């Protein structure tokens, strides 16, 4: 679980968000993301209580939990504040195992970039 309700951590996070907002408002030449962004909170796995964490978050934010565990292993809830989303997600252990298996090939295959404009 990568989130907390610790008052000091919450205050630091909120202060950082406000500082960023004030800075961007005061410096109009600093670019922002055209289509917004999402802040992700990662709950425990769906197998270890993550769905209950997502449900609790959803109730607190007035959001609806979306269950796509059977499809892609995700259980999540989000609320948007304009172009900024605040989202929590729980992922099944099976989906994480699948992801780690796929990621284990990272760096093992490299494309031949010499003559990449050639058609074979």
Phi, psi and omega in degrees: 000129185247024179229165185211159171248013177305125184304321181292317179294318178299314182296318178298319180295312180297317178299317178298318177297316179295317178300317178298313181300314179296320179297313180297320179296325182277345183232079185296346178278347178283123184287157174234167178291128184302320187249016177088194183203172175231140172260125183254133170251135183253114179279175172298171179296159178298337180278344185238039175092004182296325180297320178296322177296317179296316179300318179297314178301314182300316178299317181295325182263000182068035181250172178248132177285140178250124182255107174235032181301316182295330182273306186226010176080011184251145172225119190212162174215146182212155171222137180258140174241088189063228181276009181249121179258151177235116192226142172240143183219137172244138182238139181292153178298324179297317180293321178294321178297319178298315179299313181295325177296315178297316182292340181294344178273354181304127178086352181275336181238127177236135180288150174279106183265356177286121181070039184295349178273355180288149173252130182266000000 
